[in-house]
Amino acid sequence: MKAAIASGEESIDLPGAGLRSSAIVLMGSGFKSVGTSALLEAIKNVFEAAIPARLRIATKTIPLSEVEEHWGAPGKPRVVFTVG
């Protein structure tokens, strides 16, 4: 399945068994892919589920002053630039 290039990844793996056994809904997040209110509600739901579900994203923090050296860094772990 193709994902948005802006995500830093050109594709994602979705196992067929997982898709067949659940009522999964795939939703884009680009401009005009869904209405603003629906997008904000989806984001709110993810944030509300993240802590109880103990969701984690592997990240590597880098000072913003080093952005040039790390601009082309691999997407995993996700690079997060910090200020201050």
N, CA, C and O atoms as a GROMACS GRO file, in nm:
protein
  336
    1MET      N    1   0.085  -0.117   0.000
    1MET     CA    2   0.000   0.000   0.000
    1MET      C    3   0.089   0.124   0.000
    1MET      O    4   0.186   0.130   0.076
    2LYS      N    5   0.058   0.219  -0.083
    2LYS     CA    6   0.136   0.342  -0.091
    2LYS      C    7   0.092   0.441   0.018
    2LYS      O    8  -0.027   0.456   0.044
    3ALA      N    9   0.189   0.506   0.079
    3ALA     CA   10   0.162   0.611   0.177
    3ALA      C   11   0.216   0.742   0.123
    3ALA      O   12   0.292   0.743   0.027
    4ALA      N   13   0.177   0.849   0.183
    4ALA     CA   14   0.221   0.981   0.136
    4ALA      C   15   0.372   0.994   0.148
    4ALA      O   16   0.430   0.956   0.250
    5ILE      N   17   0.436   1.046   0.044
    5ILE     CA   18   0.580   1.067   0.045
    5ILE      C   19   0.618   1.163   0.158
    5ILE      O   20   0.727   1.152   0.213
    6ALA      N   21   0.530   1.256   0.193
    6ALA     CA   22   0.560   1.352   0.300
    6ALA      C   23   0.585   1.282   0.432
    6ALA      O   24   0.649   1.340   0.520
    7SER      N   25   0.537   1.160   0.449
    7SER     CA   26   0.557   1.088   0.574
    7SER      C   27   0.700   1.039   0.589
    7SER      O   28   0.738   0.994   0.697
    8GLY      N   29   0.778   1.046   0.483
    8GLY     CA   30   0.914   0.996   0.488
    8GLY      C   31   0.924   0.850   0.447
    8GLY      O   32   1.034   0.796   0.434
    9GLU      N   33   0.812   0.786   0.427
    9GLU     CA   34   0.808   0.646   0.386
    9GLU      C   35   0.728   0.635   0.257
    9GLU      O   36   0.625   0.702   0.241
   10GLU      N   37   0.775   0.552   0.165
   10GLU     CA   38   0.701   0.535   0.040
   10GLU      C   39   0.597   0.426   0.047
   10GLU      O   40   0.506   0.423  -0.035
   11SER      N   41   0.609   0.335   0.145
   11SER     CA   42   0.511   0.228   0.157
   11SER      C   43   0.500   0.183   0.302
   11SER      O   44   0.588   0.210   0.384
   12ILE      N   45   0.391   0.116   0.332
   12ILE     CA   46   0.372   0.056   0.464
   12ILE      C   47   0.330  -0.088   0.445
   12ILE      O   48   0.271  -0.122   0.342
   13ASP      N   49   0.359  -0.174   0.541
   13ASP     CA   50   0.318  -0.313   0.536
   13ASP      C   51   0.193  -0.331   0.621
   13ASP      O   52   0.192  -0.299   0.740
   14LEU      N   53   0.089  -0.383   0.561
   14LEU     CA   54  -0.034  -0.415   0.632
   14LEU      C   55  -0.066  -0.561   0.608
   14LEU      O   56  -0.099  -0.599   0.495
   15PRO      N   57  -0.056  -0.645   0.710
   15PRO     CA   58  -0.085  -0.788   0.691
   15PRO      C   59  -0.232  -0.810   0.653
   15PRO      O   60  -0.322  -0.751   0.713
   16GLY      N   61  -0.253  -0.894   0.554
   16GLY     CA   62  -0.388  -0.922   0.507
   16GLY      C   63  -0.478  -0.977   0.616
   16GLY      O   64  -0.596  -0.942   0.621
   17ALA      N   65  -0.425  -1.063   0.703
   17ALA     CA   66  -0.506  -1.122   0.810
   17ALA      C   67  -0.560  -1.012   0.901
   17ALA      O   68  -0.676  -1.019   0.944
   18GLY      N   69  -0.481  -0.914   0.931
   18GLY     CA   70  -0.525  -0.804   1.016
   18GLY      C   71  -0.635  -0.722   0.951
   18GLY      O   72  -0.727  -0.675   1.018
   19LEU      N   73  -0.626  -0.706   0.821
   19LEU     CA   74  -0.728  -0.631   0.749
   19LEU      C   75  -0.859  -0.709   0.739
   19LEU      O   76  -0.968  -0.652   0.748
   20ARG      N   77  -0.847  -0.842   0.721
   20ARG     CA   78  -0.968  -0.924   0.708
   20ARG      C   79  -1.040  -0.941   0.840
   20ARG      O   80  -1.162  -0.957   0.841
   21SER      N   81  -0.968  -0.937   0.952
   21SER     CA   82  -1.030  -0.968   1.080
   21SER      C   83  -1.069  -0.845   1.161
   21SER      O   84  -1.103  -0.857   1.278
   22SER      N   85  -1.065  -0.728   1.101
   22SER     CA   86  -1.102  -0.608   1.176
   22SER      C   87  -1.178  -0.512   1.085
   22SER      O   88  -1.173  -0.520   0.963
   23ALA      N   89  -1.247  -0.422   1.150
   23ALA     CA   90  -1.323  -0.321   1.076
   23ALA      C   91  -1.236  -0.196   1.064
   23ALA      O   92  -1.273  -0.088   1.109
   24ILE      N   93  -1.119  -0.213   1.002
   24ILE     CA   94  -1.022  -0.104   0.990
   24ILE      C   95  -1.069  -0.002   0.887
   24ILE      O   96  -1.129  -0.038   0.785
   25VAL      N   97  -1.041   0.123   0.916
   25VAL     CA   98  -1.072   0.232   0.823
   25VAL      C   99  -0.942   0.307   0.798
   25VAL      O  100  -0.878   0.353   0.893
   26LEU      N  101  -0.903   0.320   0.673
   26LEU     CA  102  -0.785   0.398   0.637
   26LEU      C  103  -0.831   0.536   0.594
   26LEU      O  104  -0.922   0.550   0.513
   27MET      N  105  -0.767   0.638   0.650
   27MET     CA  106  -0.809   0.775   0.623
   27MET      C  107  -0.686   0.858   0.593
   27MET      O  108  -0.588   0.853   0.668
   28GLY      N  109  -0.690   0.932   0.487
   28GLY     CA  110  -0.580   1.021   0.456
   28GLY      C  111  -0.578   1.138   0.553
   28GLY      O  112  -0.674   1.164   0.624
   29SER      N  113  -0.466   1.209   0.553
   29SER     CA  114  -0.460   1.326   0.640
   29SER      C  115  -0.412   1.450   0.565
   29SER      O  116  -0.377   1.550   0.627
   30GLY      N  117  -0.410   1.442   0.436
   30GLY     CA  118  -0.370   1.557   0.357
   30GLY      C  119  -0.485   1.655   0.343
   30GLY      O  120  -0.599   1.625   0.380
   31PHE      N  121  -0.454   1.772   0.290
   31PHE     CA  122  -0.559   1.870   0.270
   31PHE      C  123  -0.670   1.812   0.184
   31PHE      O  124  -0.644   1.748   0.082
   32LYS      N  125  -0.790   1.833   0.225
   32LYS     CA  126  -0.913   1.792   0.155
   32LYS      C  127  -0.938   1.642   0.155
   32LYS      O  128  -1.035   1.598   0.092
   33SER      N  129  -0.855   1.560   0.224
   33SER     CA  130  -0.883   1.417   0.226
   33SER      C  131  -1.001   1.386   0.316
   33SER      O  132  -1.076   1.292   0.290
   34VAL      N  133  -1.019   1.464   0.421
   34VAL     CA  134  -1.136   1.456   0.509
   34VAL      C  135  -1.168   1.597   0.554
   34VAL      O  136  -1.085   1.687   0.542
   35GLY      N  137  -1.286   1.616   0.606
   35GLY     CA  138  -1.323   1.746   0.658
   35GLY      C  139  -1.242   1.781   0.782
   35GLY      O  140  -1.195   1.692   0.853
   36THR      N  141  -1.225   1.909   0.808
   36THR     CA  142  -1.145   1.955   0.921
   36THR      C  143  -1.198   1.901   1.052
   36THR      O  144  -1.119   1.856   1.136
   37SER      N  145  -1.330   1.904   1.074
   37SER     CA  146  -1.385   1.858   1.201
   37SER      C  147  -1.360   1.709   1.220
   37SER      O  148  -1.329   1.666   1.331
   38ALA      N  149  -1.373   1.630   1.114
   38ALA     CA  150  -1.347   1.486   1.126
   38ALA      C  151  -1.199   1.460   1.153
   38ALA      O  152  -1.166   1.371   1.232
   39LEU      N  153  -1.110   1.535   1.090
   39LEU     CA  154  -0.967   1.518   1.113
   39LEU      C  155  -0.932   1.554   1.258
   39LEU      O  156  -0.857   1.480   1.323
   40LEU      N  157  -0.983   1.666   1.308
   40LEU     CA  158  -0.954   1.707   1.445
   40LEU      C  159  -1.009   1.606   1.546
   40LEU      O  160  -0.944   1.579   1.647
   41GLU      N  161  -1.125   1.550   1.519
   41GLU     CA  162  -1.182   1.448   1.608
   41GLU      C  163  -1.095   1.322   1.608
   41GLU      O  164  -1.074   1.262   1.713
   42ALA      N  165  -1.046   1.282   1.491
   42ALA     CA  166  -0.958   1.164   1.483
   42ALA      C  167  -0.828   1.188   1.560
   42ALA      O  168  -0.782   1.099   1.631
   43ILE      N  169  -0.771   1.305   1.546
   43ILE     CA  170  -0.648   1.338   1.618
   43ILE      C  171  -0.673   1.336   1.768
   43ILE      O  172  -0.592   1.282   1.844
   44LYS      N  173  -0.784   1.394   1.812
   44LYS     CA  174  -0.820   1.395   1.954
   44LYS      C  175  -0.832   1.252   2.006
   44LYS      O  176  -0.782   1.222   2.115
   45ASN      N  177  -0.897   1.165   1.931
   45ASN     CA  178  -0.914   1.026   1.973
   45ASN      C  179  -0.781   0.953   1.985
   45ASN      O  180  -0.762   0.874   2.078
   46VAL      N  181  -0.689   0.979   1.894
   46VAL     CA  182  -0.557   0.916   1.902
   46VAL      C  183  -0.484   0.964   2.026
   46VAL      O  184  -0.426   0.883   2.098
   47PHE      N  185  -0.486   1.093   2.052
   47PHE     CA  186  -0.419   1.146   2.171
   47PHE      C  187  -0.480   1.089   2.298
   47PHE      O  188  -0.407   1.057   2.392
   48GLU      N  189  -0.612   1.076   2.303
   48GLU     CA  190  -0.677   1.021   2.421
   48GLU      C  191  -0.646   0.873   2.441
   48GLU      O  192  -0.647   0.825   2.555
   49ALA      N  193  -0.617   0.802   2.334
   49ALA     CA  194  -0.586   0.658   2.344
   49ALA      C  195  -0.438   0.631   2.369
   49ALA      O  196  -0.403   0.523   2.417
   50ALA      N  197  -0.353   0.725   2.338
   50ALA     CA  198  -0.208   0.702   2.342
   50ALA      C  199  -0.156   0.666   2.481
   50ALA      O  200  -0.078   0.572   2.495
   51ILE      N  201  -0.196   0.739   2.584
   51ILE     CA  202  -0.143   0.714   2.718
   51ILE      C  203  -0.193   0.582   2.774
   51ILE      O  204  -0.111   0.500   2.815
   52PRO      N  205  -0.325   0.556   2.778
   52PRO     CA  206  -0.369   0.428   2.835
   52PRO      C  207  -0.317   0.307   2.755
   52PRO      O  208  -0.294   0.200   2.812
   53ALA      N  209  -0.299   0.324   2.624
   53ALA     CA  210  -0.250   0.214   2.541
   53ALA      C  211  -0.098   0.202   2.544
   53ALA      O  212  -0.040   0.108   2.488
   54ARG      N  213  -0.033   0.298   2.610
   54ARG     CA  214   0.113   0.303   2.619
   54ARG      C  215   0.179   0.303   2.481
   54ARG      O  216   0.280   0.237   2.458
   55LEU      N  217   0.119   0.380   2.390
   55LEU     CA  218   0.175   0.391   2.255
   55LEU      C  219   0.305   0.468   2.261
   55LEU      O  220   0.316   0.569   2.332
   56ARG      N  221   0.403   0.422   2.187
   56ARG     CA  222   0.533   0.488   2.184
   56ARG      C  223   0.579   0.498   2.039
   56ARG      O  224   0.551   0.410   1.957
   57ILE      N  225   0.651   0.605   2.009
   57ILE     CA  226   0.713   0.622   1.879
   57ILE      C  227   0.863   0.634   1.903
   57ILE      O  228   0.907   0.718   1.981
   58ALA      N  229   0.940   0.551   1.837
   58ALA     CA  230   1.086   0.558   1.851
   58ALA      C  231   1.133   0.690   1.791
   58ALA      O  232   1.110   0.717   1.673
   59THR      N  233   1.200   0.772   1.871
   59THR     CA  234   1.247   0.901   1.824
   59THR      C  235   1.393   0.923   1.860
   59THR      O  236   1.447   0.860   1.952
   60LYS      N  237   1.455   1.011   1.787
   60LYS     CA  238   1.591   1.056   1.814
   60LYS      C  239   1.584   1.208   1.814
   60LYS      O  240   1.551   1.268   1.712
   61THR      N  241   1.617   1.271   1.928
   61THR     CA  242   1.610   1.417   1.936
   61THR      C  243   1.743   1.478   1.897
   61THR      O  244   1.849   1.432   1.937
   62ILE      N  245   1.733   1.585   1.818
   62ILE     CA  246   1.852   1.654   1.767
   62ILE      C  247   1.825   1.804   1.778
   62ILE      O  248   1.716   1.850   1.742
   63PRO      N  249   1.922   1.882   1.826
   63PRO     CA  250   1.902   2.027   1.832
   63PRO      C  251   1.878   2.085   1.692
   63PRO      O  252   1.939   2.041   1.594
   64LEU      N  253   1.790   2.181   1.684
   64LEU     CA  254   1.757   2.243   1.556
   64LEU      C  255   1.882   2.301   1.489
   64LEU      O  256   1.888   2.310   1.366
   65SER      N  257   1.980   2.341   1.568
   65SER     CA  258   2.103   2.397   1.513
   65SER      C  259   2.178   2.296   1.426
   65SER      O  260   2.266   2.335   1.348
   66GLU      N  261   2.145   2.165   1.438
   66GLU     CA  262   2.212   2.060   1.360
   66GLU      C  263   2.125   2.010   1.245
   66GLU      O  264   2.149   1.901   1.192
   67VAL      N  265   2.023   2.087   1.207
   67VAL     CA  266   1.929   2.042   1.105
   67VAL      C  267   1.998   2.007   0.973
   67VAL      O  268   1.961   1.908   0.910
   68GLU      N  269   2.097   2.085   0.931
   68GLU     CA  270   2.162   2.058   0.802
   68GLU      C  271   2.233   1.923   0.801
   68GLU      O  272   2.228   1.851   0.701
   69GLU      N  273   2.299   1.888   0.912
   69GLU     CA  274   2.372   1.761   0.916
   69GLU      C  275   2.279   1.640   0.917
   69GLU      O  276   2.319   1.531   0.875
   70HIS      N  277   2.156   1.658   0.964
   70HIS     CA  278   2.066   1.545   0.982
   70HIS      C  279   1.945   1.548   0.889
   70HIS      O  280   1.855   1.465   0.903
   71TRP      N  281   1.940   1.642   0.796
   71TRP     CA  282   1.822   1.658   0.711
   71TRP      C  283   1.787   1.530   0.636
   71TRP      O  284   1.669   1.496   0.625
   72GLY      N  285   1.884   1.459   0.584
   72GLY     CA  286   1.857   1.337   0.507
   72GLY      C  287   1.864   1.210   0.590
   72GLY      O  288   1.880   1.101   0.535
   73ALA      N  289   1.852   1.222   0.721
   73ALA     CA  290   1.862   1.105   0.810
   73ALA      C  291   1.752   1.005   0.778
   73ALA      O  292   1.643   1.043   0.733
   74PRO      N  293   1.780   0.876   0.801
   74PRO     CA  294   1.676   0.775   0.778
   74PRO      C  295   1.553   0.804   0.864
   74PRO      O  296   1.563   0.868   0.969
   75GLY      N  297   1.438   0.758   0.820
   75GLY     CA  298   1.312   0.784   0.891
   75GLY      C  299   1.292   0.705   1.018
   75GLY      O  300   1.195   0.728   1.090
   76LYS      N  301   1.382   0.612   1.048
   76LYS     CA  302   1.367   0.530   1.169
   76LYS      C  303   1.497   0.529   1.246
   76LYS      O  304   1.599   0.496   1.185
   77PRO      N  305   1.502   0.563   1.374
   77PRO     CA  306   1.388   0.620   1.445
   77PRO      C  307   1.356   0.759   1.394
   77PRO      O  308   1.442   0.825   1.333
   78ARG      N  309   1.235   0.803   1.418
   78ARG     CA  310   1.193   0.936   1.370
   78ARG      C  311   1.277   1.044   1.434
   78ARG      O  312   1.297   1.044   1.556
   79VAL      N  313   1.326   1.136   1.354
   79VAL     CA  314   1.407   1.247   1.403
   79VAL      C  315   1.315   1.361   1.448
   79VAL      O  316   1.225   1.401   1.374
   80VAL      N  317   1.337   1.411   1.568
   80VAL     CA  318   1.261   1.524   1.622
   80VAL      C  319   1.361   1.633   1.654
   80VAL      O  320   1.451   1.614   1.736
   81PHE      N  321   1.345   1.748   1.589
   81PHE     CA  322   1.436   1.861   1.615
   81PHE      C  323   1.384   1.940   1.734
   81PHE      O  324   1.264   1.968   1.745
   82THR      N  325   1.475   1.974   1.823
   82THR     CA  326   1.438   2.048   1.944
   82THR      C  327   1.491   2.191   1.937
   82THR      O  328   1.592   2.218   1.873
   83VAL      N  329   1.420   2.281   2.004
   83VAL     CA  330   1.460   2.422   2.011
   83VAL      C  331   1.490   2.454   2.157
   83VAL      O  332   1.412   2.423   2.246
   84GLY      N  333   1.607   2.517   2.179
   84GLY     CA  334   1.641   2.561   2.314
   84GLY      C  335   1.704   2.464   2.400
   84GLY      O  336   1.736   2.494   2.515
   0.00000   0.00000   0.00000
